[in-house]
Amino acid sequence: MAKQPTKPASPTKPRKHRKTRSPKTEAKKFVSDLLIRGEAVPATTGPLPAGATHEIVGTEPDGTITVRRRRFSLT
């Protein structure tokens, strides 16, 4: 019983194109993720609470939150 030849793998498969987001959308997603993880807190004087890496320094007229990095995460 002879084996049937298998199809050779296609060397150039078409790539899936990822949808590109605008820089403003990317920034909103970044800030949203910081808030969800608890890494952004309202601006205070003194040290940041444990786990916080960014402070909220303001909001834009359209509701976009502005953050500033205060330290790097060590985890």
C-alpha positions as CSV (number, residue, x, y, z in Angstrom):
1,M,0.0,0.0,0.0
2,A,1.6,3.2,-1.2
3,K,1.3,6.4,0.8
4,Q,-0.2,9.4,-0.9
5,P,2.2,12.3,-1.2
6,T,1.4,15.1,1.2
7,K,1.0,18.7,0.1
8,P,4.2,20.7,0.6
9,A,3.8,23.5,3.1
10,S,3.3,26.9,1.4
11,P,6.5,28.9,1.8
12,T,4.6,32.2,1.5
13,K,1.3,32.1,3.4
14,P,-0.7,35.2,3.3
15,R,-0.2,37.2,6.5
16,K,-3.1,38.4,8.5
17,H,-3.1,42.2,8.6
18,R,-3.6,43.6,12.1
19,K,-5.8,46.6,12.4
20,T,-3.9,49.7,13.2
21,R,-5.1,52.0,15.9
22,S,-4.6,55.7,16.1
23,P,-2.1,57.0,18.6
24,K,-4.9,58.6,20.6
25,T,-6.7,55.2,20.8
26,E,-3.5,53.6,21.9
27,A,-2.9,56.2,24.6
28,K,-6.4,55.7,25.9
29,K,-6.0,51.9,26.1
30,F,-2.6,52.3,27.9
31,V,-4.1,54.6,30.5
32,S,-7.1,52.4,30.9
33,D,-4.9,49.4,31.5
34,L,-2.9,51.3,34.0
35,L,-6.0,52.1,36.0
36,I,-7.3,48.5,35.8
37,R,-4.0,47.2,37.2
38,G,-3.9,49.8,39.9
39,E,-0.6,51.3,38.6
40,A,-2.0,54.8,38.2
41,V,-3.0,56.9,41.3
42,P,-4.0,60.5,41.8
43,A,-1.0,62.8,42.1
44,T,0.3,63.2,45.7
45,T,3.3,64.6,47.4
46,G,5.6,62.0,48.8
47,P,6.1,58.3,47.8
48,L,3.7,56.4,45.7
49,P,1.7,53.6,47.2
50,A,3.0,50.0,46.6
51,G,2.4,48.8,43.1
52,A,1.8,52.3,41.6
53,T,4.1,53.4,38.8
54,H,2.3,56.4,37.4
55,E,0.4,59.4,38.8
56,I,-2.7,61.0,37.3
57,V,-1.7,64.6,36.6
58,G,-4.9,65.8,34.9
59,T,-7.7,65.3,32.4
60,E,-8.2,66.7,28.9
61,P,-11.5,68.5,27.9
62,D,-12.5,65.3,26.1
63,G,-12.1,63.2,29.3
64,T,-8.8,61.7,28.4
65,I,-6.7,61.1,31.6
66,T,-3.1,62.4,31.5
67,V,-0.5,60.3,33.5
68,R,3.2,60.7,34.3
69,R,5.6,57.9,35.1
70,R,7.1,58.2,38.6
71,R,9.0,55.0,38.8
72,F,9.5,51.6,37.2
73,S,7.8,48.4,38.3
74,L,10.3,46.0,39.9
75,T,8.1,42.9,39.5
